[in-house]
């Protein structure tokens, strides 16, 4: 199956992708299983920045969660970024019930 990407405009067009490597990065950064993340209720901004970073780092290994947060602050907004994250997760999992999906 082809890898799925979702473009997001920050300093340039970047592509969110949530394959297994990105999910492993999320688990490592946040110190808990991906399945234990609460996408529906309480997410910290740190968690959001880390999840977005994991989805973008495949194209730019120099990115950090802090740099992603700066790019969002400068070129986008939190709501747009979170919606893109949800859509990219939905695309990756192939389901409207994917974590972060914005049904």
Backbone as XML, in Angstrom:
<?xml version="1.0"?>
<chain id="A" units="angstrom">
  <residue number="1" name="UNK">
    <atom name="N" x="0.850" y="-1.174" z="0.000"/>
    <atom name="CA" x="0.000" y="0.000" z="0.000"/>
    <atom name="C" x="0.897" y="1.238" z="0.000"/>
  </residue>
  <residue number="2" name="UNK">
    <atom name="N" x="0.511" y="2.247" z="-0.754"/>
    <atom name="CA" x="1.278" y="3.493" z="-0.826"/>
    <atom name="C" x="1.147" y="4.273" z="0.477"/>
  </residue>
  <residue number="3" name="UNK">
    <atom name="N" x="2.229" y="4.958" z="0.817"/>
    <atom name="CA" x="2.228" y="5.789" z="2.006"/>
    <atom name="C" x="1.303" y="6.973" z="1.779"/>
  </residue>
  <residue number="4" name="UNK">
    <atom name="N" x="0.548" y="7.341" z="2.793"/>
    <atom name="CA" x="-0.382" y="8.461" z="2.673"/>
    <atom name="C" x="0.207" y="9.696" z="3.326"/>
  </residue>
  <residue number="5" name="UNK">
    <atom name="N" x="0.092" y="10.805" z="2.625"/>
    <atom name="CA" x="0.586" y="12.087" z="3.117"/>
    <atom name="C" x="-0.538" y="13.103" z="3.079"/>
  </residue>
  <residue number="6" name="UNK">
    <atom name="N" x="-0.530" y="14.008" z="4.026"/>
    <atom name="CA" x="-1.486" y="15.113" z="4.025"/>
    <atom name="C" x="-0.686" y="16.411" z="4.071"/>
  </residue>
  <residue number="7" name="UNK">
    <atom name="N" x="-0.805" y="17.242" z="3.036"/>
    <atom name="CA" x="-0.059" y="18.504" z="3.032"/>
    <atom name="C" x="-0.578" y="19.472" z="4.092"/>
  </residue>
  <residue number="8" name="UNK">
    <atom name="N" x="0.361" y="20.189" z="4.703"/>
    <atom name="CA" x="0.037" y="21.263" z="5.630"/>
    <atom name="C" x="0.978" y="22.416" z="5.285"/>
  </residue>
  <residue number="9" name="UNK">
    <atom name="N" x="0.425" y="23.604" z="5.203"/>
    <atom name="CA" x="1.231" y="24.762" z="4.846"/>
    <atom name="C" x="1.757" y="25.428" z="6.105"/>
  </residue>
  <residue number="10" name="UNK">
    <atom name="N" x="3.075" y="25.421" z="6.232"/>
    <atom name="CA" x="3.746" y="26.114" z="7.329"/>
    <atom name="C" x="4.716" y="27.095" z="6.678"/>
  </residue>
  <residue number="11" name="UNK">
    <atom name="N" x="6.008" y="26.980" z="6.924"/>
    <atom name="CA" x="6.979" y="27.819" z="6.240"/>
    <atom name="C" x="7.054" y="27.464" z="4.758"/>
  </residue>
  <residue number="12" name="UNK">
    <atom name="N" x="6.627" y="26.254" z="4.456"/>
    <atom name="CA" x="6.500" y="25.723" z="3.102"/>
    <atom name="C" x="5.486" y="24.594" z="3.194"/>
  </residue>
  <residue number="13" name="UNK">
    <atom name="N" x="5.146" y="23.997" z="2.105"/>
    <atom name="CA" x="4.250" y="22.850" z="2.172"/>
    <atom name="C" x="5.026" y="21.671" z="2.743"/>
  </residue>
  <residue number="14" name="UNK">
    <atom name="N" x="4.509" y="21.152" z="3.819"/>
    <atom name="CA" x="5.085" y="19.971" z="4.459"/>
    <atom name="C" x="4.014" y="18.884" z="4.437"/>
  </residue>
  <residue number="15" name="UNK">
    <atom name="N" x="4.422" y="17.629" z="4.616"/>
    <atom name="CA" x="3.493" y="16.511" z="4.499"/>
    <atom name="C" x="3.446" y="15.683" z="5.769"/>
  </residue>
  <residue number="16" name="UNK">
    <atom name="N" x="2.271" y="15.662" z="6.383"/>
    <atom name="CA" x="2.047" y="14.820" z="7.555"/>
    <atom name="C" x="1.863" y="13.373" z="7.118"/>
  </residue>
  <residue number="17" name="UNK">
    <atom name="N" x="2.485" y="12.464" z="7.836"/>
    <atom name="CA" x="2.321" y="11.045" z="7.566"/>
    <atom name="C" x="2.467" y="10.285" z="8.882"/>
  </residue>
  <residue number="18" name="UNK">
    <atom name="N" x="1.519" y="9.405" z="9.156"/>
    <atom name="CA" x="1.534" y="8.639" z="10.399"/>
    <atom name="C" x="1.610" y="7.145" z="10.120"/>
  </residue>
  <residue number="19" name="UNK">
    <atom name="N" x="2.797" y="6.710" z="9.739"/>
    <atom name="CA" x="3.076" y="5.285" z="9.606"/>
    <atom name="C" x="3.610" y="4.750" z="10.920"/>
  </residue>
  <residue number="20" name="UNK">
    <atom name="N" x="4.089" y="3.548" z="10.887"/>
    <atom name="CA" x="4.563" y="2.898" z="12.105"/>
    <atom name="C" x="5.746" y="3.643" z="12.735"/>
  </residue>
  <residue number="21" name="UNK">
    <atom name="N" x="6.659" y="4.150" z="11.921"/>
    <atom name="CA" x="7.810" y="4.876" z="12.467"/>
    <atom name="C" x="7.341" y="6.103" z="13.241"/>
  </residue>
  <residue number="22" name="UNK">
    <atom name="N" x="6.395" y="6.844" z="12.676"/>
    <atom name="CA" x="5.871" y="8.028" z="13.368"/>
    <atom name="C" x="5.200" y="7.636" z="14.679"/>
  </residue>
  <residue number="23" name="UNK">
    <atom name="N" x="4.458" y="6.551" z="14.681"/>
    <atom name="CA" x="3.786" y="6.104" z="15.911"/>
    <atom name="C" x="4.805" y="5.698" z="16.969"/>
  </residue>
  <residue number="24" name="UNK">
    <atom name="N" x="5.898" y="5.066" z="16.543"/>
    <atom name="CA" x="6.953" y="4.696" z="17.492"/>
    <atom name="C" x="7.614" y="5.945" z="18.071"/>
  </residue>
  <residue number="25" name="UNK">
    <atom name="N" x="7.811" y="6.967" z="17.250"/>
    <atom name="CA" x="8.387" y="8.221" z="17.738"/>
    <atom name="C" x="7.469" y="8.876" z="18.765"/>
  </residue>
  <residue number="26" name="UNK">
    <atom name="N" x="6.177" y="8.844" z="18.512"/>
    <atom name="CA" x="5.204" y="9.413" z="19.456"/>
    <atom name="C" x="5.299" y="8.682" z="20.791"/>
  </residue>
  <residue number="27" name="UNK">
    <atom name="N" x="5.285" y="7.364" z="20.743"/>
    <atom name="CA" x="5.363" y="6.579" z="21.987"/>
    <atom name="C" x="6.649" y="6.875" z="22.752"/>
  </residue>
  <residue number="28" name="UNK">
    <atom name="N" x="7.756" y="6.956" z="22.036"/>
    <atom name="CA" x="9.040" y="7.212" z="22.697"/>
    <atom name="C" x="9.062" y="8.603" z="23.330"/>
  </residue>
  <residue number="29" name="UNK">
    <atom name="N" x="8.605" y="9.617" z="22.594"/>
    <atom name="CA" x="8.623" y="10.990" z="23.104"/>
    <atom name="C" x="7.681" y="11.176" z="24.282"/>
  </residue>
  <residue number="30" name="UNK">
    <atom name="N" x="6.498" y="10.568" z="24.201"/>
    <atom name="CA" x="5.489" y="10.793" z="25.236"/>
    <atom name="C" x="5.533" y="9.761" z="26.358"/>
  </residue>
  <residue number="31" name="UNK">
    <atom name="N" x="6.281" y="8.691" z="26.173"/>
    <atom name="CA" x="6.457" y="7.710" z="27.240"/>
    <atom name="C" x="5.231" y="6.882" z="27.551"/>
  </residue>
  <residue number="32" name="UNK">
    <atom name="N" x="4.374" y="6.700" z="26.546"/>
    <atom name="CA" x="3.207" y="5.836" z="26.759"/>
    <atom name="C" x="2.761" y="5.262" z="25.427"/>
  </residue>
  <residue number="33" name="UNK">
    <atom name="N" x="2.035" y="4.152" z="25.469"/>
    <atom name="CA" x="1.559" y="3.554" z="24.224"/>
    <atom name="C" x="0.640" y="4.514" z="23.463"/>
  </residue>
  <residue number="34" name="UNK">
    <atom name="N" x="0.731" y="4.477" z="22.163"/>
    <atom name="CA" x="-0.103" y="5.327" z="21.316"/>
    <atom name="C" x="-1.581" y="5.153" z="21.653"/>
  </residue>
  <residue number="35" name="UNK">
    <atom name="N" x="-1.987" y="3.920" z="21.893"/>
    <atom name="CA" x="-3.397" y="3.623" z="22.190"/>
    <atom name="C" x="-3.881" y="4.284" z="23.480"/>
  </residue>
  <residue number="36" name="UNK">
    <atom name="N" x="-2.970" y="4.701" z="24.347"/>
    <atom name="CA" x="-3.344" y="5.329" z="25.614"/>
    <atom name="C" x="-3.508" y="6.850" z="25.506"/>
  </residue>
  <residue number="37" name="UNK">
    <atom name="N" x="-3.209" y="7.420" z="24.343"/>
    <atom name="CA" x="-3.388" y="8.869" z="24.173"/>
    <atom name="C" x="-4.872" y="9.200" z="24.109"/>
  </residue>
  <residue number="38" name="UNK">
    <atom name="N" x="-5.268" y="10.254" z="24.777"/>
    <atom name="CA" x="-6.673" y="10.649" z="24.838"/>
    <atom name="C" x="-6.925" y="11.778" z="23.831"/>
  </residue>
  <residue number="39" name="UNK">
    <atom name="N" x="-7.227" y="11.390" z="22.598"/>
    <atom name="CA" x="-7.457" y="12.367" z="21.536"/>
    <atom name="C" x="-8.796" y="13.087" z="21.685"/>
  </residue>
  <residue number="40" name="UNK">
    <atom name="N" x="-9.685" y="12.516" z="22.436"/>
    <atom name="CA" x="-11.038" y="13.073" z="22.539"/>
    <atom name="C" x="-11.191" y="14.133" z="23.623"/>
  </residue>
  <residue number="41" name="UNK">
    <atom name="N" x="-10.401" y="14.056" z="24.675"/>
    <atom name="CA" x="-10.646" y="14.928" z="25.815"/>
    <atom name="C" x="-9.484" y="15.862" z="26.135"/>
  </residue>
  <residue number="42" name="UNK">
    <atom name="N" x="-8.451" y="15.337" z="26.725"/>
    <atom name="CA" x="-7.387" y="16.202" z="27.220"/>
    <atom name="C" x="-6.057" y="15.884" z="26.577"/>
  </residue>
  <residue number="43" name="UNK">
    <atom name="N" x="-5.589" y="16.801" z="25.745"/>
    <atom name="CA" x="-4.251" y="16.713" z="25.178"/>
    <atom name="C" x="-3.525" y="17.993" z="25.537"/>
  </residue>
  <residue number="44" name="UNK">
    <atom name="N" x="-2.298" y="17.854" z="25.954"/>
    <atom name="CA" x="-1.509" y="19.045" z="26.229"/>
    <atom name="C" x="-0.954" y="19.592" z="24.915"/>
  </residue>
  <residue number="45" name="UNK">
    <atom name="N" x="-0.550" y="20.846" z="24.934"/>
    <atom name="CA" x="0.067" y="21.428" z="23.742"/>
    <atom name="C" x="1.394" y="20.734" z="23.455"/>
  </residue>
  <residue number="46" name="UNK">
    <atom name="N" x="2.063" y="20.269" z="24.492"/>
    <atom name="CA" x="3.298" y="19.513" z="24.287"/>
    <atom name="C" x="3.010" y="18.214" z="23.536"/>
  </residue>
  <residue number="47" name="UNK">
    <atom name="N" x="1.939" y="17.527" z="23.907"/>
    <atom name="CA" x="1.568" y="16.299" z="23.196"/>
    <atom name="C" x="1.235" y="16.600" z="21.737"/>
  </residue>
  <residue number="48" name="UNK">
    <atom name="N" x="0.483" y="17.662" z="21.515"/>
    <atom name="CA" x="0.113" y="18.033" z="20.144"/>
    <atom name="C" x="1.363" y="18.325" z="19.321"/>
  </residue>
  <residue number="49" name="UNK">
    <atom name="N" x="2.287" y="19.107" z="19.867"/>
    <atom name="CA" x="3.525" y="19.439" z="19.147"/>
    <atom name="C" x="4.339" y="18.182" z="18.849"/>
  </residue>
  <residue number="50" name="UNK">
    <atom name="N" x="4.396" y="17.260" z="19.796"/>
    <atom name="CA" x="5.142" y="16.015" z="19.582"/>
    <atom name="C" x="4.498" y="15.141" z="18.520"/>
  </residue>
  <residue number="51" name="UNK">
    <atom name="N" x="3.193" y="15.065" z="18.516"/>
    <atom name="CA" x="2.488" y="14.247" z="17.521"/>
    <atom name="C" x="2.652" y="14.853" z="16.131"/>
  </residue>
  <residue number="52" name="UNK">
    <atom name="N" x="2.533" y="16.174" z="16.034"/>
    <atom name="CA" x="2.750" y="16.827" z="14.736"/>
    <atom name="C" x="4.191" y="16.637" z="14.276"/>
  </residue>
  <residue number="53" name="UNK">
    <atom name="N" x="5.152" y="16.807" z="15.187"/>
    <atom name="CA" x="6.560" y="16.594" z="14.860"/>
    <atom name="C" x="6.778" y="15.183" z="14.301"/>
  </residue>
  <residue number="54" name="UNK">
    <atom name="N" x="6.217" y="14.181" z="14.958"/>
    <atom name="CA" x="6.399" y="12.800" z="14.508"/>
    <atom name="C" x="5.855" y="12.606" z="13.100"/>
  </residue>
  <residue number="55" name="UNK">
    <atom name="N" x="4.757" y="13.278" z="12.785"/>
    <atom name="CA" x="4.160" y="13.160" z="11.459"/>
    <atom name="C" x="4.907" y="13.929" z="10.375"/>
  </residue>
  <residue number="56" name="UNK">
    <atom name="N" x="5.732" y="14.886" z="10.772"/>
    <atom name="CA" x="6.483" y="15.707" z="9.809"/>
    <atom name="C" x="7.954" y="15.316" z="9.694"/>
  </residue>
  <residue number="57" name="UNK">
    <atom name="N" x="8.483" y="14.634" z="10.678"/>
    <atom name="CA" x="9.932" y="14.401" z="10.749"/>
    <atom name="C" x="10.468" y="13.504" z="9.635"/>
  </residue>
  <residue number="58" name="UNK">
    <atom name="N" x="9.608" y="12.750" z="8.963"/>
    <atom name="CA" x="10.071" y="11.879" z="7.871"/>
    <atom name="C" x="10.695" y="12.686" z="6.734"/>
  </residue>
  <residue number="59" name="UNK">
    <atom name="N" x="10.272" y="13.920" z="6.569"/>
    <atom name="CA" x="10.798" y="14.774" z="5.496"/>
    <atom name="C" x="11.962" y="15.646" z="5.956"/>
  </residue>
  <residue number="60" name="UNK">
    <atom name="N" x="12.033" y="15.936" z="7.242"/>
    <atom name="CA" x="13.034" y="16.863" z="7.758"/>
    <atom name="C" x="13.508" y="16.396" z="9.134"/>
  </residue>
  <residue number="61" name="UNK">
    <atom name="N" x="14.577" y="15.611" z="9.168"/>
    <atom name="CA" x="15.052" y="15.079" z="10.442"/>
    <atom name="C" x="15.609" y="16.137" z="11.394"/>
  </residue>
  <residue number="62" name="UNK">
    <atom name="N" x="15.772" y="17.385" z="10.919"/>
    <atom name="CA" x="16.261" y="18.447" z="11.810"/>
    <atom name="C" x="15.138" y="19.083" z="12.623"/>
  </residue>
  <residue number="63" name="UNK">
    <atom name="N" x="13.887" y="18.765" z="12.288"/>
    <atom name="CA" x="12.759" y="19.318" z="13.044"/>
    <atom name="C" x="12.772" y="18.820" z="14.481"/>
  </residue>
  <residue number="64" name="UNK">
    <atom name="N" x="12.257" y="19.645" z="15.359"/>
    <atom name="CA" x="12.028" y="19.271" z="16.756"/>
    <atom name="C" x="10.580" y="19.634" z="17.071"/>
  </residue>
  <residue number="65" name="UNK">
    <atom name="N" x="10.021" y="19.106" z="18.151"/>
    <atom name="CA" x="8.663" y="19.520" z="18.531"/>
    <atom name="C" x="8.577" y="21.035" z="18.755"/>
  </residue>
  <residue number="66" name="UNK">
    <atom name="N" x="9.618" y="21.609" z="19.329"/>
    <atom name="CA" x="9.618" y="23.056" z="19.575"/>
    <atom name="C" x="9.604" y="23.833" z="18.259"/>
  </residue>
  <residue number="67" name="UNK">
    <atom name="N" x="10.392" y="23.373" z="17.281"/>
    <atom name="CA" x="10.426" y="24.040" z="15.968"/>
    <atom name="C" x="9.065" y="23.927" z="15.285"/>
  </residue>
  <residue number="68" name="UNK">
    <atom name="N" x="8.421" y="22.775" z="15.397"/>
    <atom name="CA" x="7.082" y="22.604" z="14.818"/>
    <atom name="C" x="6.116" y="23.595" z="15.461"/>
  </residue>
  <residue number="69" name="UNK">
    <atom name="N" x="6.183" y="23.748" z="16.777"/>
    <atom name="CA" x="5.312" y="24.704" z="17.473"/>
    <atom name="C" x="5.583" y="26.126" z="16.977"/>
  </residue>
  <residue number="70" name="UNK">
    <atom name="N" x="6.849" y="26.472" z="16.785"/>
    <atom name="CA" x="7.196" y="27.796" z="16.260"/>
    <atom name="C" x="6.646" y="28.001" z="14.853"/>
  </residue>
  <residue number="71" name="UNK">
    <atom name="N" x="6.753" y="26.978" z="14.007"/>
    <atom name="CA" x="6.231" y="27.074" z="12.644"/>
    <atom name="C" x="4.715" y="27.280" z="12.646"/>
  </residue>
  <residue number="72" name="UNK">
    <atom name="N" x="4.027" y="26.578" z="13.538"/>
    <atom name="CA" x="2.573" y="26.743" z="13.647"/>
    <atom name="C" x="2.247" y="28.160" z="14.108"/>
  </residue>
  <residue number="73" name="UNK">
    <atom name="N" x="2.953" y="28.638" z="15.126"/>
    <atom name="CA" x="2.718" y="30.000" z="15.623"/>
    <atom name="C" x="2.947" y="31.047" z="14.534"/>
  </residue>
  <residue number="74" name="UNK">
    <atom name="N" x="3.975" y="30.847" z="13.736"/>
    <atom name="CA" x="4.346" y="31.855" z="12.742"/>
    <atom name="C" x="3.547" y="31.769" z="11.448"/>
  </residue>
  <residue number="75" name="UNK">
    <atom name="N" x="3.203" y="30.553" z="11.008"/>
    <atom name="CA" x="2.628" y="30.389" z="9.675"/>
    <atom name="C" x="1.216" y="29.798" z="9.641"/>
  </residue>
  <residue number="76" name="UNK">
    <atom name="N" x="0.681" y="29.399" z="10.777"/>
    <atom name="CA" x="-0.637" y="28.761" z="10.786"/>
    <atom name="C" x="-1.322" y="29.092" z="12.099"/>
  </residue>
  <residue number="77" name="UNK">
    <atom name="N" x="-2.123" y="28.180" z="12.604"/>
    <atom name="CA" x="-2.744" y="28.321" z="13.918"/>
    <atom name="C" x="-2.998" y="26.932" z="14.474"/>
  </residue>
  <residue number="78" name="UNK">
    <atom name="N" x="-3.222" y="26.870" z="15.768"/>
    <atom name="CA" x="-3.347" y="25.583" z="16.446"/>
    <atom name="C" x="-4.531" y="24.776" z="15.899"/>
  </residue>
  <residue number="79" name="UNK">
    <atom name="N" x="-5.670" y="25.419" z="15.710"/>
    <atom name="CA" x="-6.853" y="24.691" z="15.235"/>
    <atom name="C" x="-6.602" y="24.054" z="13.868"/>
  </residue>
  <residue number="80" name="UNK">
    <atom name="N" x="-6.018" y="24.806" z="12.952"/>
    <atom name="CA" x="-5.738" y="24.272" z="11.614"/>
    <atom name="C" x="-4.776" y="23.094" z="11.699"/>
  </residue>
  <residue number="81" name="UNK">
    <atom name="N" x="-3.738" y="23.234" z="12.529"/>
    <atom name="CA" x="-2.749" y="22.165" z="12.675"/>
    <atom name="C" x="-3.377" y="20.909" z="13.282"/>
  </residue>
  <residue number="82" name="UNK">
    <atom name="N" x="-4.210" y="21.081" z="14.296"/>
    <atom name="CA" x="-4.846" y="19.934" z="14.946"/>
    <atom name="C" x="-5.822" y="19.251" z="13.979"/>
  </residue>
  <residue number="83" name="UNK">
    <atom name="N" x="-6.548" y="20.032" z="13.197"/>
    <atom name="CA" x="-7.456" y="19.440" z="12.204"/>
    <atom name="C" x="-6.680" y="18.648" z="11.157"/>
  </residue>
  <residue number="84" name="UNK">
    <atom name="N" x="-5.533" y="19.183" z="10.711"/>
    <atom name="CA" x="-4.695" y="18.473" z="9.745"/>
    <atom name="C" x="-4.160" y="17.180" z="10.350"/>
  </residue>
  <residue number="85" name="UNK">
    <atom name="N" x="-3.747" y="17.250" z="11.617"/>
    <atom name="CA" x="-3.258" y="16.067" z="12.320"/>
    <atom name="C" x="-4.358" y="14.997" z="12.360"/>
  </residue>
  <residue number="86" name="UNK">
    <atom name="N" x="-5.571" y="15.391" z="12.702"/>
    <atom name="CA" x="-6.691" y="14.448" z="12.762"/>
    <atom name="C" x="-6.988" y="13.827" z="11.416"/>
  </residue>
  <residue number="87" name="UNK">
    <atom name="N" x="-6.963" y="14.640" z="10.365"/>
    <atom name="CA" x="-7.219" y="14.130" z="9.016"/>
    <atom name="C" x="-6.113" y="13.169" z="8.580"/>
  </residue>
  <residue number="88" name="UNK">
    <atom name="N" x="-4.862" y="13.513" z="8.886"/>
    <atom name="CA" x="-3.746" y="12.635" z="8.522"/>
    <atom name="C" x="-3.837" y="11.299" z="9.260"/>
  </residue>
  <residue number="89" name="UNK">
    <atom name="N" x="-4.260" y="11.342" z="10.514"/>
    <atom name="CA" x="-4.444" y="10.096" z="11.271"/>
    <atom name="C" x="-5.579" y="9.277" z="10.659"/>
  </residue>
  <residue number="90" name="UNK">
    <atom name="N" x="-6.659" y="9.951" z="10.311"/>
    <atom name="CA" x="-7.788" y="9.267" z="9.683"/>
    <atom name="C" x="-7.341" y="8.616" z="8.380"/>
  </residue>
  <residue number="91" name="UNK">
    <atom name="N" x="-6.565" y="9.329" z="7.589"/>
    <atom name="CA" x="-6.059" y="8.782" z="6.330"/>
    <atom name="C" x="-5.149" y="7.579" z="6.582"/>
  </residue>
  <residue number="92" name="UNK">
    <atom name="N" x="-4.298" y="7.678" z="7.586"/>
    <atom name="CA" x="-3.349" y="6.603" z="7.886"/>
    <atom name="C" x="-4.044" y="5.342" z="8.370"/>
  </residue>
  <residue number="93" name="UNK">
    <atom name="N" x="-5.076" y="5.521" z="9.190"/>
    <atom name="CA" x="-5.772" y="4.375" z="9.759"/>
    <atom name="C" x="-6.947" y="3.922" z="8.902"/>
  </residue>
  <residue number="94" name="UNK">
    <atom name="N" x="-7.293" y="4.723" z="7.899"/>
    <atom name="CA" x="-8.360" y="4.345" z="6.985"/>
    <atom name="C" x="-9.717" y="4.274" z="7.639"/>
  </residue>
  <residue number="95" name="UNK">
    <atom name="N" x="-9.964" y="5.097" z="8.640"/>
    <atom name="CA" x="-11.213" y="5.012" z="9.367"/>
    <atom name="C" x="-11.600" y="6.359" z="9.937"/>
  </residue>
  <residue number="96" name="UNK">
    <atom name="N" x="-12.891" y="6.629" z="9.970"/>
    <atom name="CA" x="-13.370" y="7.841" z="10.619"/>
    <atom name="C" x="-13.273" y="7.709" z="12.131"/>
  </residue>
  <residue number="97" name="UNK">
    <atom name="N" x="-12.974" y="6.507" z="12.615"/>
    <atom name="CA" x="-12.805" y="6.295" z="14.050"/>
    <atom name="C" x="-11.346" y="6.365" z="14.470"/>
  </residue>
  <residue number="98" name="UNK">
    <atom name="N" x="-10.481" y="6.845" z="13.582"/>
    <atom name="CA" x="-9.054" y="6.950" z="13.900"/>
    <atom name="C" x="-8.840" y="7.962" z="15.013"/>
  </residue>
  <residue number="99" name="UNK">
    <atom name="N" x="-7.764" y="7.789" z="15.762"/>
    <atom name="CA" x="-7.446" y="8.775" z="16.812"/>
    <atom name="C" x="-7.302" y="10.157" z="16.202"/>
  </residue>
  <residue number="100" name="UNK">
    <atom name="N" x="-7.903" y="11.123" z="16.802"/>
    <atom name="CA" x="-7.785" y="12.496" z="16.335"/>
    <atom name="C" x="-8.686" y="12.842" z="15.168"/>
  </residue>
  <residue number="101" name="UNK">
    <atom name="N" x="-9.518" y="11.914" z="14.719"/>
    <atom name="CA" x="-10.390" y="12.192" z="13.584"/>
    <atom name="C" x="-11.375" y="13.294" z="13.935"/>
  </residue>
  <residue number="102" name="UNK">
    <atom name="N" x="-11.617" y="14.174" z="12.977"/>
    <atom name="CA" x="-12.537" y="15.306" z="13.190"/>
    <atom name="C" x="-13.832" y="15.058" z="12.444"/>
  </residue>
  <residue number="103" name="UNK">
    <atom name="N" x="-14.516" y="13.978" z="12.782"/>
    <atom name="CA" x="-15.739" y="13.553" z="12.083"/>
    <atom name="C" x="-16.645" y="14.675" z="11.778"/>
  </residue>
</chain>
